[in-house]
Amino acid sequence: MNMTRTPFLTPEQMNAEQRRVYEDIVRSRGTWLNGPYAPLLHSPELADKAQAFGELVRYRTSLEPRLSELAIVVTARHWDCQFEWLQHEKIARKQGISEATCAAIANGDTPVLTDELEQVVYAFSSKLLAEHFVDEPTYARTRELLTVAGTVELVAVIGYYSFIAMTLNAHEVPLPAGSSPSLPTRAEISKK
C-alpha cells in the first residue's frame, strides 16, 4: 500500500459510519480509489457530505460534462494537483475537450478555443482561480451563455475541485499504482 500523510483505512479498520460512507462512495462511483475520500474518511460526516456534493456538481448540474471537465482541469492545473489531473484530463478528452487544449492548460498556456462555451468556461475559471474575482465582461458573458444557474454551478464545480485538490495535496495522496505524474511542475513550466 502506498503511504500518505493520513493513513488509509482498510474496510476492516473502518467503524460502522466510515464503512457506510465507503460503501456509498463505491456504489455511486462504481469503484474505490485511495484518492481524496481516503483521508476524508477519518471524518466520516465530512466525507459523506463531500462525496454527495461532488456527485451533485459532477453529474447533476445544467453544465455539459465537457464544460465541467474543462473547469476541473483548469482547477487541477491551478492547484498543481497531479491526482486530480490524472483522473480528469482523460475524462475531459472523452467528453470532447481536445488534446491540444489539455496540453496547453497543462503547460500553463492559454488554449486556442473556437467553441464559445469553452472560451467562457476557461476564462471564468482562470480568472476566478488566478485573480480571486471575475471581471464584469467575463461574468456577464458567462451568465449570458450559461444562465444564472449555470454560472452558480460553474463556481460550485471550481470550488469543489479546489477543495479536492487541496485535500489531495495536503495529505500527499499518492497516484494510483502504476501511474506517474503527467502534469508539468511549475518549475518545468517556468523554464520554457
DRENPA-3360 file (N, C-alpha, C; in nm, 2 decimals, always signed):
BEGIN
1 = MNMTRTPF = +0.08/-0.12/+0.00/+0.00/+0.00/+0.00/+0.09/+0.12/+0.00 ~ +0.06/+0.22/-0.09/+0.13/+0.35/-0.09/+0.11/+0.42/+0.04 ~ +0.21/+0.50/+0.08/+0.20/+0.57/+0.20/+0.15/+0.72/+0.17 ~ +0.07/+0.77/+0.27/+0.02/+0.90/+0.26/+0.04/+0.96/+0.40 ~ +0.03/+1.09/+0.41/+0.04/+1.15/+0.55/-0.07/+1.11/+0.64 ~ -0.19/+1.09/+0.58/-0.30/+1.04/+0.66/-0.33/+0.90/+0.63 ~ -0.32/+0.81/+0.73/-0.33/+0.66/+0.70/-0.46/+0.63/+0.62 ~ -0.44/+0.54/+0.52/-0.56/+0.49/+0.45/-0.62/+0.38/+0.54;
9 = LTPEQMNA = -0.75/+0.38/+0.55/-0.82/+0.28/+0.63/-0.86/+0.16/+0.53 ~ -0.84/+0.04/+0.58/-0.90/-0.07/+0.50/-1.04/-0.09/+0.55 ~ -1.13/-0.15/+0.47/-1.26/-0.17/+0.52/-1.27/-0.24/+0.65 ~ -1.18/-0.33/+0.68/-1.18/-0.39/+0.81/-1.15/-0.30/+0.93 ~ -1.07/-0.19/+0.90/-1.04/-0.09/+1.01/-1.14/+0.01/+1.03 ~ -1.24/+0.02/+0.94/-1.34/+0.13/+0.94/-1.45/+0.10/+1.05 ~ -1.49/+0.20/+1.12/-1.60/+0.19/+1.20/-1.73/+0.18/+1.12 ~ -1.85/+0.17/+1.18/-1.97/+0.15/+1.11/-2.00/+0.27/+1.02;
17 = EQRRVYED = -1.98/+0.39/+1.07/-2.01/+0.51/+0.99/-1.91/+0.52/+0.87 ~ -1.79/+0.50/+0.90/-1.69/+0.51/+0.79/-1.72/+0.40/+0.68 ~ -1.76/+0.28/+0.72/-1.79/+0.18/+0.63/-1.91/+0.21/+0.55 ~ -2.01/+0.27/+0.61/-2.13/+0.31/+0.53/-2.10/+0.42/+0.43 ~ -2.01/+0.51/+0.46/-1.97/+0.62/+0.37/-1.89/+0.55/+0.25 ~ -1.80/+0.47/+0.29/-1.71/+0.40/+0.19/-1.80/+0.32/+0.09 ~ -1.90/+0.25/+0.14/-1.99/+0.17/+0.06/-2.07/+0.26/-0.03 ~ -2.12/+0.38/+0.02/-2.19/+0.47/-0.06/-2.11/+0.53/-0.17;
25 = IVRSRGTW = -1.98/+0.56/-0.14/-1.89/+0.61/-0.25/-1.87/+0.50/-0.36 ~ -1.84/+0.38/-0.32/-1.82/+0.27/-0.41/-1.95/+0.25/-0.50 ~ -2.06/+0.26/-0.43/-2.19/+0.24/-0.51/-2.21/+0.36/-0.61 ~ -2.19/+0.48/-0.57/-2.21/+0.59/-0.65/-2.11/+0.61/-0.76 ~ -1.98/+0.57/-0.73/-1.87/+0.59/-0.83/-1.84/+0.47/-0.91 ~ -1.88/+0.35/-0.86/-1.85/+0.23/-0.92/-1.72/+0.17/-0.89 ~ -1.64/+0.24/-0.80/-1.51/+0.19/-0.76/-1.46/+0.27/-0.64 ~ -1.35/+0.23/-0.59/-1.29/+0.30/-0.48/-1.14/+0.32/-0.51;
33 = LNGPYAPL = -1.10/+0.45/-0.51/-0.96/+0.49/-0.53/-0.92/+0.54/-0.40 ~ -0.80/+0.51/-0.36/-0.75/+0.58/-0.24/-0.71/+0.72/-0.28 ~ -0.81/+0.80/-0.31/-0.80/+0.94/-0.36/-0.84/+1.03/-0.24 ~ -0.91/+1.13/-0.27/-0.94/+1.23/-0.17/-1.03/+1.18/-0.06 ~ -1.11/+1.08/-0.09/-1.20/+1.03/+0.02/-1.13/+0.94/+0.12 ~ -1.01/+0.90/+0.09/-0.94/+0.81/+0.18/-0.90/+0.90/+0.31 ~ -0.84/+1.01/+0.29/-0.82/+1.09/+0.42/-0.95/+1.15/+0.48 ~ -1.04/+1.18/+0.39/-1.17/+1.24/+0.44/-1.25/+1.14/+0.53;
41 = LHSPELAD = -1.23/+1.01/+0.50/-1.30/+0.91/+0.58/-1.27/+0.92/+0.73 ~ -1.16/+0.98/+0.77/-1.12/+1.00/+0.91/-1.23/+1.09/+0.98 ~ -1.30/+1.16/+0.90/-1.41/+1.24/+0.94/-1.53/+1.20/+0.86 ~ -1.60/+1.09/+0.90/-1.70/+1.03/+0.81/-1.81/+1.13/+0.77 ~ -1.86/+1.21/+0.86/-1.96/+1.31/+0.81/-1.91/+1.40/+0.71 ~ -1.79/+1.45/+0.72/-1.73/+1.54/+0.62/-1.72/+1.46/+0.49 ~ -1.67/+1.34/+0.49/-1.65/+1.26/+0.37/-1.79/+1.23/+0.31 ~ -1.89/+1.21/+0.39/-2.02/+1.18/+0.33/-2.08/+1.30/+0.26;
49 = KAQAFGEL = -2.07/+1.42/+0.33/-2.12/+1.54/+0.27/-2.04/+1.58/+0.14 ~ -1.91/+1.56/+0.15/-1.82/+1.59/+0.04/-1.85/+1.51/-0.08 ~ -1.87/+1.38/-0.06/-1.90/+1.29/-0.18/-2.04/+1.32/-0.23 ~ -2.13/+1.35/-0.15/-2.27/+1.39/-0.20/-2.26/+1.52/-0.28 ~ -2.18/+1.62/-0.23/-2.17/+1.74/-0.31/-2.09/+1.72/-0.44 ~ -1.99/+1.63/-0.43/-1.92/+1.60/-0.55/-2.00/+1.53/-0.66 ~ -2.09/+1.44/-0.61/-2.18/+1.38/-0.71/-2.27/+1.48/-0.77 ~ -2.32/+1.57/-0.69/-2.41/+1.68/-0.75/-2.34/+1.76/-0.85;
57 = VRYRTSLE = -2.22/+1.82/-0.82/-2.16/+1.91/-0.91/-2.10/+1.84/-1.03 ~ -2.07/+1.71/-1.02/-2.01/+1.64/-1.13/-2.12/+1.59/-1.23 ~ -2.23/+1.54/-1.17/-2.33/+1.47/-1.26/-2.47/+1.54/-1.27 ~ -2.50/+1.63/-1.19/-2.64/+1.68/-1.18/-2.65/+1.83/-1.19 ~ -2.57/+1.90/-1.28/-2.58/+2.04/-1.30/-2.63/+2.06/-1.44 ~ -2.66/+2.19/-1.47/-2.70/+2.22/-1.61/-2.59/+2.22/-1.70 ~ -2.46/+2.22/-1.65/-2.35/+2.23/-1.74/-2.32/+2.10/-1.82 ~ -2.29/+2.11/-1.94/-2.25/+2.00/-2.02/-2.13/+1.93/-1.95;
65 = PRLSELAI = -2.12/+1.80/-1.95/-2.00/+1.74/-1.89/-1.87/+1.79/-1.94 ~ -1.85/+1.82/-2.07/-1.73/+1.87/-2.12/-1.69/+2.00/-2.06 ~ -1.79/+2.09/-2.03/-1.76/+2.22/-1.97/-1.72/+2.20/-1.82 ~ -1.79/+2.11/-1.75/-1.75/+2.08/-1.61/-1.61/+2.03/-1.61 ~ -1.58/+1.93/-1.70/-1.44/+1.88/-1.70/-1.34/+1.98/-1.74 ~ -1.37/+2.07/-1.83/-1.28/+2.18/-1.86/-1.25/+2.26/-1.73 ~ -1.35/+2.30/-1.66/-1.33/+2.37/-1.54/-1.25/+2.29/-1.44 ~ -1.27/+2.16/-1.43/-1.19/+2.07/-1.34/-1.04/+2.07/-1.38;
73 = VVTARHWD = -1.01/+2.06/-1.51/-0.87/+2.05/-1.54/-0.80/+2.19/-1.52 ~ -0.87/+2.30/-1.54/-0.82/+2.43/-1.51/-0.79/+2.44/-1.36 ~ -0.88/+2.38/-1.28/-0.86/+2.38/-1.14/-0.74/+2.30/-1.09 ~ -0.74/+2.18/-1.15/-0.62/+2.09/-1.12/-0.49/+2.15/-1.15 ~ -0.48/+2.22/-1.27/-0.36/+2.29/-1.31/-0.33/+2.40/-1.21 ~ -0.43/+2.48/-1.17/-0.41/+2.59/-1.08/-0.35/+2.54/-0.95 ~ -0.40/+2.42/-0.89/-0.35/+2.37/-0.77/-0.23/+2.27/-0.78 ~ -0.18/+2.26/-0.91/-0.07/+2.16/-0.93/-0.11/+2.02/-0.88;
81 = CQFEWLQH = -0.23/+1.98/-0.90/-0.27/+1.85/-0.84/-0.26/+1.74/-0.94 ~ -0.16/+1.66/-0.92/-0.13/+1.55/-1.01/-0.24/+1.45/-1.01 ~ -0.30/+1.41/-0.89/-0.40/+1.31/-0.89/-0.53/+1.36/-0.96 ~ -0.57/+1.48/-0.93/-0.69/+1.53/-1.00/-0.67/+1.54/-1.15 ~ -0.55/+1.59/-1.19/-0.52/+1.60/-1.33/-0.52/+1.46/-1.40 ~ -0.46/+1.37/-1.34/-0.45/+1.23/-1.39/-0.59/+1.17/-1.41 ~ -0.68/+1.19/-1.32/-0.82/+1.14/-1.33/-0.90/+1.21/-1.43 ~ -0.89/+1.35/-1.43/-0.99/+1.43/-1.51/-0.94/+1.47/-1.64;
89 = EKIARKQG = -0.81/+1.47/-1.67/-0.77/+1.51/-1.81/-0.82/+1.40/-1.91 ~ -0.81/+1.28/-1.87/-0.86/+1.17/-1.97/-1.02/+1.18/-1.98 ~ -1.09/+1.21/-1.87/-1.23/+1.23/-1.88/-1.27/+1.35/-1.97 ~ -1.19/+1.46/-1.95/-1.21/+1.58/-2.03/-1.20/+1.55/-2.18 ~ -1.10/+1.47/-2.21/-1.08/+1.44/-2.36/-1.19/+1.35/-2.40 ~ -1.24/+1.26/-2.32/-1.35/+1.17/-2.36/-1.48/+1.25/-2.38 ~ -1.49/+1.36/-2.31/-1.61/+1.45/-2.31/-1.60/+1.55/-2.43 ~ -1.49/+1.55/-2.50/-1.48/+1.64/-2.61/-1.38/+1.76/-2.60;
97 = ISEATCAA = -1.31/+1.77/-2.49/-1.21/+1.87/-2.48/-1.08/+1.82/-2.56 ~ -1.03/+1.90/-2.64/-0.92/+1.85/-2.73/-0.80/+1.82/-2.65 ~ -0.72/+1.73/-2.71/-0.59/+1.70/-2.65/-0.50/+1.83/-2.65 ~ -0.51/+1.91/-2.76/-0.43/+2.04/-2.76/-0.47/+2.13/-2.65 ~ -0.60/+2.14/-2.62/-0.65/+2.22/-2.51/-0.59/+2.17/-2.38 ~ -0.60/+2.04/-2.36/-0.55/+1.99/-2.23/-0.40/+2.01/-2.22 ~ -0.32/+1.99/-2.33/-0.18/+2.01/-2.33/-0.15/+2.16/-2.30 ~ -0.22/+2.25/-2.36/-0.19/+2.39/-2.33/-0.22/+2.43/-2.18;
105 = IANGDTPV = -0.33/+2.38/-2.13/-0.36/+2.40/-1.99/-0.25/+2.34/-1.90 ~ -0.21/+2.22/-1.93/-0.11/+2.15/-1.85/+0.02/+2.23/-1.85 ~ +0.06/+2.29/-1.96/+0.18/+2.37/-1.98/+0.17/+2.51/-1.93 ~ +0.05/+2.55/-1.88/+0.04/+2.69/-1.83/+0.01/+2.79/-1.94 ~ -0.03/+2.74/-2.06/-0.06/+2.83/-2.17/-0.21/+2.85/-2.18 ~ -0.25/+2.95/-2.25/-0.39/+2.98/-2.28/-0.42/+2.89/-2.40 ~ -0.52/+2.81/-2.39/-0.55/+2.72/-2.51/-0.62/+2.81/-2.62 ~ -0.61/+2.76/-2.74/-0.68/+2.83/-2.85/-0.82/+2.75/-2.86;
113 = LTDELEQV = -0.92/+2.83/-2.82/-1.05/+2.77/-2.82/-1.14/+2.83/-2.92 ~ -1.21/+2.75/-3.00/-1.30/+2.81/-3.10/-1.45/+2.80/-3.05 ~ -1.47/+2.71/-2.96/-1.61/+2.70/-2.90/-1.63/+2.80/-2.80 ~ -1.74/+2.88/-2.82/-1.77/+3.00/-2.73/-1.80/+2.95/-2.59 ~ -1.86/+2.84/-2.57/-1.89/+2.80/-2.43/-1.76/+2.76/-2.36 ~ -1.67/+2.69/-2.43/-1.54/+2.65/-2.37/-1.46/+2.78/-2.34 ~ -1.47/+2.88/-2.43/-1.40/+3.01/-2.41/-1.44/+3.07/-2.28 ~ -1.57/+3.08/-2.25/-1.62/+3.15/-2.13/-1.59/+3.06/-2.01;
121 = VYAFSSKL = -1.60/+2.93/-2.02/-1.57/+2.85/-1.90/-1.42/+2.86/-1.87 ~ -1.34/+2.86/-1.97/-1.19/+2.87/-1.94/-1.16/+3.01/-1.88 ~ -1.21/+3.11/-1.94/-1.19/+3.25/-1.90/-1.24/+3.27/-1.75 ~ -1.36/+3.23/-1.73/-1.42/+3.25/-1.60/-1.34/+3.17/-1.49 ~ -1.31/+3.04/-1.52/-1.24/+2.96/-1.42/-1.10/+3.01/-1.40 ~ -1.03/+3.05/-1.50/-0.89/+3.10/-1.49/-0.89/+3.23/-1.41 ~ -0.98/+3.32/-1.44/-0.98/+3.45/-1.37/-1.02/+3.43/-1.22 ~ -1.12/+3.35/-1.19/-1.15/+3.32/-1.05/-1.04/+3.26/-0.97;
129 = LAEHFVDE = -0.97/+3.17/-1.03/-0.86/+3.10/-0.96/-0.74/+3.19/-0.95 ~ -0.70/+3.26/-1.05/-0.58/+3.34/-1.05/-0.60/+3.47/-0.98 ~ -0.71/+3.53/-1.00/-0.73/+3.67/-0.95/-0.83/+3.68/-0.84 ~ -0.90/+3.57/-0.81/-0.99/+3.56/-0.70/-1.12/+3.63/-0.72 ~ -1.13/+3.69/-0.84/-1.25/+3.77/-0.88/-1.27/+3.75/-1.03 ~ -1.39/+3.78/-1.08/-1.41/+3.77/-1.22/-1.46/+3.91/-1.27 ~ -1.39/+3.96/-1.37/-1.43/+4.09/-1.42/-1.57/+4.09/-1.48 ~ -1.63/+4.21/-1.48/-1.77/+4.22/-1.52/-1.80/+4.17/-1.67;
137 = PTYARTRE = -1.71/+4.20/-1.77/-1.74/+4.15/-1.90/-1.74/+3.99/-1.91 ~ -1.64/+3.93/-1.84/-1.64/+3.79/-1.84/-1.76/+3.73/-1.76 ~ -1.79/+3.79/-1.65/-1.91/+3.74/-1.57/-2.04/+3.75/-1.66 ~ -2.06/+3.87/-1.72/-2.18/+3.89/-1.80/-2.19/+3.79/-1.91 ~ -2.08/+3.77/-1.98/-2.08/+3.68/-2.10/-2.11/+3.53/-2.05 ~ -2.05/+3.50/-1.94/-2.07/+3.36/-1.88/-2.22/+3.35/-1.85 ~ -2.27/+3.45/-1.78/-2.41/+3.44/-1.74/-2.50/+3.44/-1.86 ~ -2.47/+3.51/-1.96/-2.55/+3.51/-2.09/-2.55/+3.37/-2.15;
145 = LLTVAGTV = -2.43/+3.31/-2.16/-2.42/+3.18/-2.23/-2.46/+3.06/-2.14 ~ -2.44/+3.07/-2.01/-2.46/+2.95/-1.92/-2.59/+2.97/-1.84 ~ -2.65/+3.09/-1.83/-2.76/+3.13/-1.75/-2.70/+3.16/-1.61 ~ -2.79/+3.21/-1.53/-2.75/+3.24/-1.39/-2.72/+3.11/-1.31 ~ -2.81/+3.02/-1.33/-2.79/+2.89/-1.26/-2.66/+2.82/-1.30 ~ -2.63/+2.82/-1.43/-2.51/+2.76/-1.48/-2.39/+2.83/-1.43 ~ -2.39/+2.96/-1.41/-2.28/+3.04/-1.36/-2.26/+3.00/-1.21 ~ -2.37/+2.99/-1.14/-2.36/+2.95/-1.00/-2.30/+2.81/-0.99;
153 = ELVAVIGY = -2.34/+2.72/-1.08/-2.29/+2.58/-1.08/-2.15/+2.57/-1.12 ~ -2.10/+2.66/-1.21/-1.96/+2.66/-1.25/-1.88/+2.70/-1.13 ~ -1.92/+2.80/-1.05/-1.84/+2.84/-0.93/-1.84/+2.72/-0.84 ~ -1.95/+2.64/-0.82/-1.95/+2.53/-0.73/-1.85/+2.42/-0.78 ~ -1.85/+2.40/-0.91/-1.75/+2.30/-0.97/-1.61/+2.34/-0.93 ~ -1.57/+2.46/-0.96/-1.44/+2.52/-0.93/-1.41/+2.51/-0.78 ~ -1.50/+2.55/-0.70/-1.48/+2.54/-0.55/-1.47/+2.40/-0.50 ~ -1.55/+2.31/-0.55/-1.55/+2.17/-0.50/-1.41/+2.11/-0.54;
161 = YSFIAMTL = -1.37/+2.13/-0.67/-1.25/+2.06/-0.71/-1.13/+2.13/-0.66 ~ -1.14/+2.26/-0.61/-1.03/+2.32/-0.54/-1.02/+2.25/-0.40 ~ -1.13/+2.23/-0.34/-1.13/+2.15/-0.21/-1.07/+2.02/-0.22 ~ -1.10/+1.95/-0.33/-1.05/+1.81/-0.36/-0.90/+1.82/-0.38 ~ -0.86/+1.92/-0.46/-0.71/+1.93/-0.49/-0.63/+1.96/-0.37 ~ -0.69/+2.05/-0.28/-0.62/+2.08/-0.16/-0.61/+1.96/-0.07 ~ -0.72/+1.88/-0.06/-0.72/+1.76/+0.02/-0.61/+1.66/-0.03 ~ -0.61/+1.64/-0.16/-0.51/+1.55/-0.22/-0.36/+1.60/-0.20;
169 = NAHEVPLP = -0.34/+1.73/-0.22/-0.21/+1.79/-0.20/-0.16/+1.79/-0.05 ~ -0.25/+1.84/+0.04/-0.21/+1.85/+0.18/-0.18/+1.71/+0.24 ~ -0.25/+1.61/+0.20/-0.23/+1.48/+0.26/-0.13/+1.40/+0.18 ~ -0.08/+1.46/+0.07/+0.01/+1.39/-0.02/-0.04/+1.25/-0.06 ~ -0.16/+1.25/-0.11/-0.22/+1.12/-0.15/-0.15/+1.08/-0.28 ~ -0.09/+0.96/-0.28/-0.01/+0.91/-0.40/-0.11/+0.88/-0.51 ~ -0.05/+0.89/-0.63/-0.12/+0.85/-0.75/-0.15/+0.70/-0.74 ~ -0.26/+0.66/-0.82/-0.29/+0.51/-0.82/-0.16/+0.43/-0.87;
177 = AGSSPSLP = -0.16/+0.31/-0.82/-0.04/+0.22/-0.85/-0.03/+0.21/-1.00 ~ +0.10/+0.22/-1.05/+0.13/+0.21/-1.19/+0.11/+0.34/-1.27 ~ +0.07/+0.45/-1.20/+0.06/+0.58/-1.26/+0.18/+0.66/-1.23 ~ +0.21/+0.76/-1.32/+0.32/+0.85/-1.30/+0.26/+0.99/-1.32 ~ +0.33/+1.09/-1.26/+0.28/+1.23/-1.28/+0.28/+1.27/-1.43 ~ +0.18/+1.33/-1.47/+0.17/+1.38/-1.61/+0.16/+1.53/-1.63 ~ +0.14/+1.60/-1.52/+0.13/+1.74/-1.52/+0.26/+1.81/-1.49 ~ +0.31/+1.89/-1.58/+0.44/+1.95/-1.56/+0.44/+2.04/-1.43;
185 = TRAEISKK = +0.55/+2.04/-1.36/+0.56/+2.12/-1.24/+0.58/+2.26/-1.28 ~ +0.55/+2.35/-1.19/+0.57/+2.49/-1.21/+0.71/+2.53/-1.25 ~ +0.81/+2.46/-1.19/+0.95/+2.48/-1.23/+0.97/+2.44/-1.37 ~ +0.92/+2.33/-1.42/+0.93/+2.29/-1.56/+0.87/+2.39/-1.65 ~ +0.75/+2.45/-1.61/+0.68/+2.55/-1.69/+0.76/+2.68/-1.70 ~ +0.82/+2.72/-1.59/+0.89/+2.84/-1.59/+1.02/+2.84/-1.67 ~ +1.07/+2.72/-1.70/+1.19/+2.71/-1.78/+1.16/+2.72/-1.93 ~ +1.03/+2.73/-1.97/+1.00/+2.74/-2.11/+1.05/+2.87/-2.17;
% end
